[in-house]
Amino acid sequence: MSTDKNKFDIKLKKNLFLDIAFRLFMWLSVSFAAAYLSISNSTQSSLEYFERMSPVIMTLVDKLGTFGLLLCVLALFLKDIETVATTEKVRNAMSGNLGGFVRRTAGDISLWTLGALSAVLATFILTLCSTKIQRTEWWGGVSIFWLIMIFFLLTTFANVYVRREGPSPFLRLTKKPVCIFLFWTFFFLFLVWKVAHTPILPVAQPEKTMESIIDIASKILAFVGLLIGTYWGAIKYLRRDEHFPRIGFAVSANFVGYQNDQVLFEVLAELENKGVVPIKINDLKFKVRGLYEDDEIKTGDESIRGQIRIPHLLIEGSWVPKHWNYTFIYPGVKTEYNYVATLPLNVSFVRVEGSFSYDSEGNSHHAAKLQKVPNKIIQPTVDTLCR
């Protein structure tokens, strides 16, 4: 049995933030109605209702919501490892029954947390609108409002990135499995410690309600602040230039001379490590394309962005021997690689194209250069002089 499909539901699934907004509207509507009916059919004032309801829900949100974030961290870790894994076995393990159970549970608990926060928010707004509050008490109300909104936004982003297709935004910074493991492990262990060391507070008496709410608020705000600070610090660390490869890469052709009706030349690659750490590279390859003297100059299509087409592939090879796993360049060192080859005499222009991959990152780097083949200088041979 499959679920119903309709255009509205598909639209929400394509934009999960819009889906959360729709759910928020429904949660707030139901919570407003429930709070209004409960207050109307009892002798309690709206403030008394809020004082009795909010500590219970906020305590549960503090405990179960943190546990939900713990599962979200684990789910995002599994998604990131699934993306960077190089073997099918690991990818299947990350997205299998156990991984799917973790992701689904994380999404459901975080959605419940958002619903609970919506109920507190609706009752809080109803209380503000129906109760006369002294000016000196407004700071407490503002604190509670921002506490709910911060935790709501944090849980919303966690829920969206768990439920959406694809990895977490952390993979935009690095795809190194070690960094991914350390980053998410830190958050996971911290949340485990947070859940284990946060006591479940008893239901507060009316006269102690504000103290209980502020106590819970301070704990959650401190936790949120630590999460934001740690995430910001990790981003700053990973975005520092010295932690990324900085390679100057240039290719060219060095025409040496003519012999046996051929042009003898070198295909050159120059790499300079401008960073502060050694760089390992592999797949240091090149192509030499040519334009013959009798070729007509033609403009290429969109695949080469309308540039002049150099149609003939003359030479293709590698600057690194096949039995080398990689080559490396130390910081501040400029290294030149060459490959000796020949060209037919009727080649007028050549385009040298080079590329390589970083051994640690898997990203590629490209360079190209168009050069004119020098005019032939015909020198008399010994046989010609003897004649």
C-alpha contacts under 8 A as a table, 3 or more apart, distances in Angstrom:
res1	aa1	res2	aa2	distance
5	K	9	D	6.69
5	K	10	I	7.06
6	N	9	D	5.44
6	N	10	I	6.19
7	K	10	I	5.08
7	K	11	K	6.08
8	F	11	K	5.12
8	F	12	L	6.42
9	D	12	L	5.16
9	D	13	K	6.25
10	I	13	K	5.05
10	I	14	K	6.22
11	K	14	K	5.23
11	K	15	N	6.52
12	L	15	N	5.21
12	L	16	L	6.00
12	L	18	L	5.92
12	L	19	D	4.76
13	K	16	L	5.63
13	K	19	D	6.73
15	N	18	L	5.38
15	N	19	D	6.44
16	L	19	D	4.67
16	L	20	I	6.20
16	L	160	V	5.95
16	L	164	R	7.20
17	F	20	I	5.04
17	F	21	A	6.24
17	F	156	T	7.95
17	F	160	V	6.86
18	L	21	A	4.96
18	L	22	F	6.24
19	D	22	F	5.20
19	D	23	R	6.25
20	I	23	R	5.01
20	I	24	L	5.98
20	I	156	T	7.38
21	A	24	L	4.99
21	A	25	F	6.29
22	F	25	F	5.17
22	F	26	M	6.45
23	R	26	M	5.12
23	R	27	W	6.02
24	L	27	W	5.03
24	L	28	L	5.96
24	L	114	L	7.94
24	L	115	G	7.43
24	L	118	S	6.87
25	F	28	L	5.31
25	F	29	S	6.11
26	M	29	S	5.13
26	M	30	V	6.22
27	W	30	V	5.34
27	W	31	S	5.95
27	W	115	G	6.08
27	W	118	S	6.09
27	W	119	A	6.99
28	L	31	S	5.00
28	L	32	F	5.90
28	L	118	S	5.75
28	L	119	A	6.52
28	L	121	L	7.85
28	L	122	A	5.73
29	S	32	F	5.27
29	S	33	A	6.30
30	V	33	A	5.16
30	V	34	A	6.06
31	S	34	A	5.03
31	S	35	A	5.97
31	S	118	S	7.31
31	S	119	A	5.09
31	S	122	A	5.92
31	S	123	T	7.20
32	F	35	A	5.25
32	F	36	Y	6.00
32	F	119	A	7.71
32	F	122	A	5.48
32	F	123	T	6.59
32	F	126	L	7.30
33	A	36	Y	5.16
33	A	37	L	6.12
34	A	37	L	5.29
34	A	38	S	6.07
35	A	38	S	5.12
35	A	39	I	6.13
35	A	122	A	7.89
35	A	123	T	6.13
35	A	126	L	7.99
36	Y	39	I	5.29
36	Y	40	S	6.00
36	Y	126	L	7.93
37	L	40	S	5.05
37	L	41	N	6.04
38	S	41	N	5.43
38	S	42	S	6.35
39	I	42	S	5.40
39	I	43	T	7.31
39	I	44	Q	6.16
39	I	45	S	6.46
39	I	46	S	6.11
39	I	49	Y	6.94
40	S	43	T	7.76
44	Q	47	L	7.96
44	Q	48	E	5.82
44	Q	49	Y	6.14
45	S	48	E	5.19
45	S	49	Y	6.21
46	S	49	Y	5.04
46	S	50	F	6.14
46	S	126	L	7.36
46	S	127	T	5.24
46	S	130	S	7.01
46	S	131	T	7.19
47	L	50	F	5.08
47	L	51	E	6.06
47	L	127	T	5.66
47	L	131	T	6.85
48	E	51	E	4.99
48	E	52	R	6.27
48	E	206	P	7.21
49	Y	52	R	5.35
49	Y	53	M	6.05
50	F	53	M	5.14
50	F	54	S	5.60
50	F	123	T	6.36
50	F	124	F	6.75
50	F	127	T	7.04
51	E	54	S	5.90
51	E	55	P	6.97
51	E	206	P	6.01
51	E	209	T	5.72
51	E	210	M	7.60
52	R	55	P	6.56
52	R	56	V	7.39
52	R	203	V	7.76
52	R	204	A	7.36
52	R	205	Q	7.63
52	R	206	P	6.69
52	R	209	T	7.50
53	M	56	V	5.78
53	M	57	I	6.56
53	M	120	V	7.99
54	S	57	I	5.26
54	S	58	M	5.79
54	S	120	V	6.08
54	S	213	I	7.70
55	P	58	M	5.15
55	P	59	T	5.87
55	P	203	V	6.47
55	P	204	A	6.68
55	P	209	T	6.85
55	P	212	S	6.70
55	P	213	I	5.98
56	V	59	T	5.33
56	V	60	L	6.33
56	V	202	P	7.95
56	V	203	V	5.95
57	I	60	L	5.09
57	I	61	V	5.98
57	I	116	A	6.85
57	I	120	V	7.43
58	M	61	V	4.84
58	M	62	D	5.95
58	M	117	L	7.82
58	M	120	V	7.91
58	M	213	I	7.54
58	M	216	I	7.27
59	T	62	D	5.05
59	T	63	K	6.35
59	T	200	I	6.50
59	T	201	L	6.49
59	T	216	I	6.91
60	L	63	K	5.14
60	L	64	L	5.63
60	L	65	G	7.28
60	L	200	I	7.70
61	V	64	L	5.30
61	V	65	G	4.65
61	V	66	T	7.34
61	V	113	T	6.17
61	V	116	A	7.21
61	V	117	L	7.61
62	D	65	G	5.43
62	D	66	T	5.90
62	D	216	I	7.34
62	D	220	I	6.81
63	K	66	T	5.39
63	K	67	F	6.38
63	K	195	V	6.29
63	K	198	T	7.14
63	K	200	I	7.28
64	L	67	F	4.91
64	L	68	G	6.08
64	L	109	I	7.82
64	L	113	T	7.68
65	G	68	G	4.89
65	G	69	L	6.27
65	G	109	I	7.30
65	G	110	S	6.69
65	G	113	T	5.62
66	T	69	L	5.02
66	T	70	L	6.22
66	T	191	L	6.87
66	T	194	K	7.63
66	T	195	V	6.56
67	F	70	L	4.91
67	F	71	L	6.42
67	F	191	L	7.34
67	F	192	V	7.85
67	F	195	V	6.53
68	G	71	L	5.12
68	G	72	C	6.22
68	G	106	A	5.62
68	G	109	I	5.36
68	G	110	S	5.48
68	G	113	T	7.93
69	L	72	C	4.77
69	L	73	V	6.15
69	L	106	A	7.30
69	L	110	S	7.03
69	L	155	T	7.15
69	L	158	A	7.10
69	L	191	L	7.72
70	L	73	V	5.18
70	L	74	L	6.37
70	L	187	F	7.86
70	L	188	F	5.89
70	L	191	L	5.66
70	L	192	V	7.10
71	L	74	L	4.99
71	L	75	A	6.01
71	L	102	V	6.63
71	L	103	R	7.50
71	L	105	T	7.46
71	L	106	A	4.97
72	C	75	A	4.95
72	C	76	L	6.08
72	C	103	R	7.13
72	C	106	A	5.11
72	C	107	G	7.28
72	C	110	S	7.97
72	C	158	A	6.19
72	C	159	N	7.14
72	C	162	V	6.37
73	V	76	L	5.19
73	V	77	F	6.13
73	V	158	A	7.97
73	V	184	W	6.53
73	V	187	F	6.98
73	V	188	F	6.21
74	L	77	F	5.05
74	L	78	L	6.29
74	L	102	V	7.53
74	L	184	W	7.40
74	L	188	F	6.77
75	A	78	L	5.13
75	A	79	K	6.28
75	A	99	G	7.26
75	A	102	V	6.03
75	A	103	R	5.08
75	A	106	A	7.08
75	A	162	V	6.44
76	L	79	K	5.00
76	L	80	D	6.13
76	L	161	Y	7.48
76	L	162	V	6.09
76	L	167	P	7.00
76	L	168	S	6.14
77	F	80	D	5.21
77	F	81	I	6.18
77	F	180	I	7.39
77	F	181	F	7.44
77	F	184	W	5.99
78	L	81	I	5.21
78	L	82	E	6.05
78	L	94	M	5.40
78	L	95	S	7.59
78	L	99	G	6.90
79	K	82	E	5.03
79	K	83	T	6.34
79	K	94	M	6.88
79	K	95	S	7.57
79	K	166	G	7.17
79	K	167	P	5.35
79	K	168	S	7.32
80	D	83	T	5.11
80	D	84	V	6.41
80	D	167	P	5.06
80	D	168	S	6.43
80	D	171	L	7.08
80	D	180	I	7.42
81	I	84	V	5.29
81	I	85	A	5.67
81	I	91	R	7.55
81	I	94	M	7.20
81	I	177	P	7.06
81	I	180	I	7.68
82	E	85	A	5.35
82	E	90	V	6.88
82	E	91	R	4.61
82	E	92	N	7.76
82	E	94	M	5.57
82	E	95	S	7.14
83	T	91	R	7.40
83	T	166	G	7.77
83	T	167	P	6.57
84	V	175	K	6.51
84	V	176	K	7.87
84	V	177	P	7.01
85	A	88	E	7.69
85	A	90	V	6.29
85	A	91	R	6.10
86	T	90	V	7.69
86	T	91	R	7.94
87	T	90	V	5.61
87	T	91	R	6.57
88	E	91	R	5.10
88	E	92	N	6.07
89	K	92	N	5.25
89	K	93	A	6.22
90	V	93	A	5.02
90	V	94	M	6.25
91	R	94	M	5.24
91	R	95	S	6.40
92	N	95	S	5.26
92	N	96	G	5.59
93	A	96	G	5.14
93	A	98	L	7.89
93	A	99	G	7.10
94	M	98	L	7.81
94	M	99	G	5.25
94	M	100	G	7.99
95	S	98	L	7.58
95	S	99	G	5.01
95	S	100	G	5.74
96	G	99	G	5.26
96	G	100	G	5.76
97	N	100	G	5.03
97	N	101	F	5.96
98	L	101	F	5.05
98	L	102	V	6.32
99	G	102	V	5.19
99	G	103	R	6.30
100	G	103	R	5.12
100	G	104	R	6.04
101	F	104	R	5.21
101	F	105	T	5.97
102	V	105	T	5.23
102	V	106	A	6.00
103	R	106	A	5.13
103	R	107	G	6.15
103	R	162	V	6.49
103	R	163	R	7.42
104	R	107	G	5.13
104	R	108	D	6.16
104	R	163	R	7.90
105	T	108	D	5.12
105	T	109	I	6.07
106	A	109	I	5.39
106	A	110	S	6.04
106	A	159	N	7.51
106	A	162	V	7.48
107	G	110	S	5.30
107	G	111	L	6.12
107	G	159	N	5.51
107	G	162	V	6.48
107	G	163	R	6.36
108	D	111	L	5.07
108	D	112	W	6.24
109	I	112	W	4.99
109	I	113	T	6.19
110	S	113	T	4.94
110	S	114	L	6.30
110	S	155	T	6.23
110	S	156	T	7.72
110	S	158	A	7.72
110	S	159	N	5.93
111	L	114	L	5.07
111	L	115	G	6.26
111	L	159	N	7.05
112	W	115	G	4.98
112	W	116	A	6.16
113	T	116	A	5.09
113	T	117	L	6.16
113	T	155	T	7.59
114	L	117	L	5.12
114	L	118	S	6.12
114	L	152	F	6.15
114	L	155	T	6.97
114	L	156	T	7.34
115	G	118	S	5.01
115	G	119	A	6.37
116	A	119	A	5.11
116	A	120	V	6.48
117	L	120	V	5.12
117	L	121	L	6.05
117	L	148	I	6.48
117	L	152	F	6.84
118	S	121	L	4.95
118	S	122	A	6.00
119	A	122	A	5.21
119	A	123	T	6.26
120	V	123	T	5.23
120	V	124	F	5.97
121	L	124	F	4.99
121	L	125	I	6.15
121	L	145	F	7.38
121	L	148	I	7.03
122	A	125	I	5.26
122	A	126	L	6.18
123	T	126	L	5.02
123	T	127	T	6.05
124	F	127	T	5.07
124	F	128	L	6.26
125	I	128	L	5.10
125	I	129	C	6.24
126	L	129	C	5.19
126	L	130	S	6.24
127	T	130	S	5.28
127	T	131	T	5.73
128	L	131	T	5.51
128	L	132	K	7.46
128	L	133	I	7.49
133	I	137	E	6.43
133	I	138	W	7.03
134	Q	137	E	5.32
134	Q	138	W	6.82
135	R	138	W	5.42
136	T	139	W	6.83
137	E	140	G	5.66
137	E	141	G	6.87
138	W	141	G	5.03
138	W	142	V	6.14
139	W	142	V	5.09
139	W	143	S	6.09
140	G	143	S	5.07
140	G	144	I	6.24
140	G	214	I	7.85
141	G	144	I	5.16
141	G	145	F	6.18
142	V	145	F	5.06
142	V	146	W	6.22
143	S	146	W	5.33
143	S	147	L	6.02
143	S	217	A	7.97
144	I	147	L	5.00
144	I	148	I	6.24
144	I	213	I	7.82
144	I	214	I	7.67
144	I	217	A	7.04
145	F	148	I	5.29
145	F	149	M	6.27
146	W	149	M	4.96
146	W	150	I	5.91
147	L	150	I	5.35
147	L	151	F	6.20
147	L	217	A	6.24
147	L	220	I	7.67
147	L	221	L	6.65
148	I	151	F	5.37
148	I	152	F	5.86
149	M	152	F	4.85
149	M	153	L	6.03
150	I	153	L	5.22
150	I	154	L	6.15
150	I	224	V	7.85
151	F	154	L	5.09
151	F	155	T	6.05
151	F	220	I	7.77
151	F	224	V	7.42
152	F	155	T	5.24
152	F	156	T	5.98
153	L	156	T	4.92
153	L	157	F	6.26
154	L	157	F	5.47
154	L	158	A	6.32
154	L	224	V	7.99
155	T	158	A	5.04
155	T	159	N	6.01
156	T	159	N	5.13
156	T	160	V	6.10
157	F	160	V	5.15
157	F	161	Y	6.14
158	A	161	Y	5.48
158	A	162	V	6.17
159	N	162	V	5.21
159	N	163	R	6.13
160	V	163	R	5.24
160	V	164	R	5.85
161	Y	164	R	5.31
161	Y	165	E	7.92
161	Y	167	P	7.68
161	Y	168	S	6.18
162	V	168	S	7.94
167	P	170	F	8.00
167	P	171	L	6.92
168	S	171	L	6.17
169	P	172	R	5.59
169	P	173	L	7.74
170	F	173	L	5.60
170	F	174	T	6.89
170	F	180	I	7.94
171	L	174	T	5.13
171	L	175	K	5.45
171	L	180	I	7.98
172	R	175	K	7.57
173	L	235	I	7.31
173	L	238	L	6.49
173	L	239	R	7.06
174	T	179	C	7.34
174	T	180	I	7.70
174	T	238	L	7.39
175	K	179	C	7.69
175	K	180	I	7.19
175	K	361	E	7.13
176	K	179	C	5.44
176	K	180	I	6.32
176	K	360	S	7.83
176	K	361	E	7.07
177	P	180	I	5.02
177	P	181	F	6.01
178	V	181	F	5.12
178	V	182	L	6.18
179	C	182	L	5.21
179	C	183	F	5.96
180	I	183	F	5.26
180	I	184	W	6.22
181	F	184	W	5.61
181	F	185	T	5.80
182	L	185	T	5.12
182	L	186	F	6.09
183	F	186	F	5.48
183	F	187	F	6.76
183	F	234	A	7.93
184	W	187	F	5.18
184	W	188	F	6.03
185	T	188	F	4.96
185	T	189	L	6.03
186	F	189	L	5.36
186	F	190	F	6.11
187	F	190	F	5.12
187	F	191	L	6.13
187	F	227	L	8.00
188	F	191	L	5.25
188	F	192	V	6.25
189	L	192	V	5.00
189	L	193	W	6.23
190	F	193	W	5.09
190	F	194	K	6.08
191	L	194	K	4.76
191	L	195	V	6.11
192	V	195	V	5.29
192	V	196	A	6.15
193	W	196	A	5.11
193	W	197	H	6.06
194	K	197	H	5.38
194	K	198	T	6.04
195	V	198	T	5.53
196	A	199	P	7.86
201	L	204	A	7.97
204	A	208	K	5.87
204	A	209	T	5.37
204	A	212	S	6.61
205	Q	208	K	5.29
205	Q	209	T	6.00
206	P	209	T	5.12
207	E	210	M	7.56
208	K	211	E	5.39
208	K	212	S	6.29
209	T	212	S	5.09
209	T	213	I	6.17
210	M	213	I	5.08
210	M	214	I	6.04
211	E	214	I	5.17
211	E	215	D	6.01
212	S	215	D	5.04
212	S	216	I	6.23
213	I	216	I	5.17
213	I	217	A	5.92
214	I	217	A	4.80
214	I	218	S	5.97
215	D	218	S	5.28
215	D	219	K	6.46
216	I	219	K	5.23
216	I	220	I	6.25
217	A	220	I	5.21
217	A	221	L	5.93
218	S	221	L	5.15
218	S	222	A	5.96
219	K	222	A	5.17
219	K	223	F	6.17
220	I	223	F	4.98
220	I	224	V	6.07
221	L	224	V	5.00
221	L	225	G	5.92
222	A	225	G	5.06
222	A	226	L	6.16
223	F	226	L	5.17
223	F	227	L	6.29
224	V	227	L	5.07
224	V	228	I	6.20
225	G	228	I	5.18
225	G	229	G	5.99
226	L	229	G	5.05
226	L	230	T	5.96
227	L	230	T	5.23
227	L	231	Y	6.07
228	I	231	Y	5.15
228	I	232	W	6.02
229	G	232	W	5.12
229	G	233	G	6.08
230	T	233	G	5.05
230	T	234	A	6.14
231	Y	234	A	5.11
231	Y	235	I	6.21
232	W	235	I	5.15
232	W	236	K	6.13
233	G	236	K	5.09
233	G	237	Y	6.10
234	A	237	Y	5.09
234	A	238	L	6.14
235	I	238	L	5.20
235	I	239	R	6.02
236	K	239	R	5.25
236	K	240	R	6.39
237	Y	240	R	5.63
238	L	243	H	6.64
239	R	243	H	7.29
239	R	244	F	7.91
240	R	243	H	5.83
240	R	244	F	7.47
241	D	244	F	5.52
241	D	275	G	7.99
242	E	245	P	7.38
242	E	246	R	7.99
242	E	275	G	5.89
242	E	276	V	6.01
242	E	277	V	7.51
243	H	277	V	7.97
244	F	275	G	7.75
245	P	273	N	7.94
245	P	275	G	6.37
245	P	277	V	7.99
245	P	279	I	6.83
246	R	273	N	6.14
246	R	274	K	5.36
246	R	275	G	5.13
247	I	271	L	6.49
247	I	272	E	5.54
247	I	273	N	4.80
247	I	274	K	5.83
247	I	275	G	7.33
248	G	270	E	7.76
248	G	271	L	5.47
248	G	272	E	4.85
248	G	273	N	6.49
248	G	274	K	6.98
249	F	269	A	7.26
249	F	270	E	5.80
249	F	271	L	4.74
249	F	272	E	6.69
249	F	365	H	7.96
249	F	366	H	7.69
249	F	367	A	6.56
250	A	269	A	5.84
250	A	270	E	5.21
250	A	271	L	6.67
250	A	367	A	5.94
250	A	368	A	7.32
251	V	267	V	7.57
251	V	268	L	5.53
251	V	269	A	4.49
251	V	270	E	6.26
251	V	352	V	6.62
251	V	353	E	7.08
251	V	354	G	6.44
251	V	367	A	6.34
251	V	368	A	6.06
251	V	369	K	6.40
252	S	267	V	6.19
252	S	268	L	5.22
252	S	269	A	6.67
252	S	352	V	6.15
252	S	368	A	7.65
252	S	369	K	6.03
252	S	371	Q	7.82
253	A	265	F	6.76
253	A	266	E	5.61
253	A	267	V	4.81
253	A	268	L	5.87
253	A	352	V	6.97
253	A	371	Q	7.31
254	N	265	F	5.46
254	N	266	E	4.99
254	N	267	V	6.61
254	N	268	L	7.20
255	F	263	V	7.35
255	F	264	L	6.35
255	F	265	F	4.25
255	F	266	E	6.45
255	F	373	V	7.36
255	F	374	P	7.50
256	V	263	V	7.64
256	V	264	L	5.62
256	V	265	F	5.12
256	V	266	E	7.48
257	G	263	V	5.93
257	G	264	L	5.34
257	G	265	F	7.06
258	Y	261	D	6.58
258	Y	262	Q	5.57
258	Y	263	V	4.63
258	Y	264	L	5.73
258	Y	376	K	7.59
259	Q	262	Q	5.42
259	Q	263	V	6.62
259	Q	264	L	7.08
261	D	344	P	7.27
261	D	345	L	6.36
262	Q	342	T	6.11
262	Q	343	L	5.65
262	Q	344	P	5.14
262	Q	345	L	5.48
263	V	342	T	5.21
263	V	343	L	4.91
263	V	344	P	6.28
263	V	345	L	6.18
264	L	340	V	7.52
264	L	341	A	6.14
264	L	342	T	4.60
264	L	343	L	6.72
265	F	340	V	6.00
265	F	341	A	5.70
265	F	342	T	5.93
265	F	343	L	7.75
266	E	338	N	6.12
266	E	339	Y	5.45
266	E	340	V	4.54
266	E	341	A	6.18
267	V	338	N	5.49
267	V	339	Y	5.01
267	V	340	V	6.35
267	V	341	A	7.42
267	V	352	V	7.52
268	L	336	E	6.94
268	L	337	Y	5.73
268	L	338	N	4.53
268	L	339	Y	6.60
269	A	319	W	7.98
269	A	336	E	5.66
269	A	337	Y	5.08
269	A	338	N	6.38
269	A	354	G	7.53
270	E	334	K	7.00
270	E	335	T	5.80
270	E	336	E	4.51
270	E	337	Y	6.44
271	L	334	K	5.67
271	L	335	T	5.32
271	L	336	E	6.42
272	E	329	I	7.57
272	E	332	G	6.90
272	E	333	V	5.78
272	E	334	K	4.13
272	E	335	T	6.26
273	N	276	V	7.96
273	N	278	P	7.69
273	N	279	I	7.37
273	N	329	I	6.29
273	N	330	Y	6.49
273	N	331	P	5.13
273	N	332	G	5.42
273	N	333	V	5.79
273	N	334	K	6.57
274	K	331	P	6.22
274	K	332	G	5.63
274	K	333	V	7.89
275	G	278	P	7.91
275	G	331	P	5.74
275	G	332	G	7.18
276	V	331	P	5.21
276	V	332	G	7.63
277	V	330	Y	6.86
277	V	331	P	5.68
278	P	328	F	6.78
278	P	329	I	5.72
278	P	330	Y	4.44
278	P	331	P	5.62
279	I	328	F	5.44
279	I	329	I	5.42
279	I	330	Y	6.58
279	I	331	P	7.90
279	I	358	Y	7.49
279	I	359	D	7.94
280	K	326	Y	6.25
280	K	327	T	5.71
280	K	328	F	4.29
280	K	329	I	6.69
280	K	358	Y	6.14
280	K	359	D	5.27
280	K	360	S	7.05
281	I	284	L	7.35
281	I	326	Y	5.49
281	I	327	T	5.49
281	I	328	F	6.06
281	I	356	F	6.66
281	I	357	S	5.60
281	I	358	Y	4.48
281	I	359	D	4.80
281	I	360	S	7.97
282	N	320	V	7.73
282	N	325	N	6.85
282	N	326	Y	4.62
282	N	327	T	6.30
282	N	356	F	6.01
282	N	357	S	5.39
282	N	358	Y	6.37
282	N	359	D	5.89
283	D	318	S	7.27
283	D	320	V	7.28
283	D	326	Y	7.77
283	D	355	S	7.47
283	D	356	F	5.05
283	D	357	S	5.90
284	L	318	S	5.77
284	L	319	W	5.69
284	L	320	V	6.00
284	L	354	G	7.31
284	L	355	S	5.81
284	L	356	F	4.33
284	L	357	S	7.15
285	K	316	E	7.79
285	K	317	G	5.87
285	K	318	S	4.15
285	K	319	W	5.98
285	K	320	V	7.64
285	K	354	G	5.72
285	K	355	S	5.50
285	K	356	F	6.28
286	F	316	E	5.89
286	F	317	G	5.60
286	F	318	S	5.91
286	F	319	W	7.45
286	F	352	V	7.05
286	F	353	E	5.42
286	F	354	G	4.27
286	F	355	S	6.41
287	K	313	L	7.21
287	K	314	L	7.70
287	K	315	I	5.76
287	K	316	E	4.45
287	K	317	G	6.60
287	K	352	V	5.94
287	K	353	E	5.12
287	K	354	G	6.53
288	V	313	L	6.17
288	V	314	L	5.61
288	V	315	I	5.04
288	V	316	E	6.36
288	V	350	V	6.49
288	V	351	R	5.70
288	V	352	V	4.69
288	V	353	E	6.33
289	R	310	I	6.13
289	R	311	P	6.85
289	R	312	H	5.31
289	R	313	L	4.40
289	R	314	L	5.34
289	R	315	I	7.05
289	R	350	V	5.56
289	R	351	R	5.15
289	R	352	V	6.58
290	G	310	I	5.80
290	G	311	P	6.69
290	G	312	H	5.13
290	G	313	L	6.43
290	G	314	L	6.27
290	G	347	V	6.39
290	G	348	S	7.51
290	G	349	F	5.72
290	G	350	V	4.39
290	G	351	R	6.29
291	L	295	D	6.38
291	L	310	I	5.66
291	L	311	P	6.73
291	L	312	H	6.55
291	L	347	V	5.85
291	L	348	S	5.93
291	L	349	F	5.21
291	L	350	V	6.38
292	Y	295	D	5.24
292	Y	346	N	5.73
292	Y	347	V	4.36
292	Y	348	S	5.47
292	Y	349	F	7.14
293	E	346	N	5.74
293	E	347	V	5.95
293	E	348	S	5.39
297	I	308	I	6.95
297	I	309	R	7.29
298	K	308	I	5.86
298	K	309	R	5.88
299	T	306	G	5.89
299	T	307	Q	5.75
299	T	308	I	4.52
299	T	309	R	5.69
300	G	303	S	7.60
300	G	304	I	6.22
300	G	305	R	7.26
300	G	306	G	4.86
300	G	307	Q	5.47
300	G	308	I	5.65
300	G	309	R	5.09
301	D	304	I	6.02
301	D	305	R	6.35
301	D	306	G	5.12
301	D	307	Q	7.65
302	E	305	R	4.45
302	E	306	G	5.54
303	S	306	G	7.59
304	I	307	Q	5.88
310	I	350	V	7.87
310	I	351	R	7.31
313	L	316	E	7.50
314	L	343	L	7.75
318	S	321	P	7.00
319	W	337	Y	6.19
319	W	338	N	6.48
319	W	339	Y	6.34
320	V	324	W	6.82
320	V	326	Y	7.86
320	V	327	T	7.47
321	P	324	W	5.60
322	K	325	N	7.60
324	W	327	T	7.23
326	Y	359	D	7.12
329	I	333	V	6.48
329	I	334	K	7.70
329	I	335	T	7.21
330	Y	333	V	5.59
343	L	347	V	6.99
344	P	347	V	5.91
347	V	350	V	7.48
347	V	373	V	7.04
348	S	372	K	6.12
348	S	373	V	5.29
348	S	374	P	7.92
349	F	370	L	7.17
349	F	371	Q	5.77
349	F	372	K	4.47
349	F	373	V	5.42
350	V	370	L	5.82
350	V	371	Q	5.47
350	V	372	K	6.41
350	V	373	V	6.97
351	R	368	A	6.89
351	R	369	K	5.54
351	R	370	L	4.24
351	R	371	Q	6.26
352	V	368	A	5.43
352	V	369	K	5.32
352	V	370	L	6.43
353	E	366	H	7.50
353	E	367	A	5.95
353	E	368	A	4.30
353	E	369	K	6.70
354	G	366	H	5.70
354	G	367	A	5.25
354	G	368	A	6.10
355	S	364	S	6.80
355	S	365	H	5.45
355	S	366	H	4.33
355	S	367	A	6.39
356	F	364	S	5.52
356	F	365	H	5.49
356	F	366	H	6.83
357	S	361	E	7.89
357	S	362	G	5.77
357	S	363	N	5.49
357	S	364	S	4.24
357	S	365	H	6.32
358	Y	361	E	5.35
358	Y	362	G	5.22
358	Y	363	N	5.70
358	Y	364	S	6.41
359	D	362	G	5.87
380	P	384	T	5.96
380	P	385	L	6.70
381	T	384	T	5.24
381	T	385	L	6.46
382	V	385	L	5.16
382	V	386	C	6.24
383	D	386	C	5.22
383	D	387	R	6.46
384	T	387	R	5.32
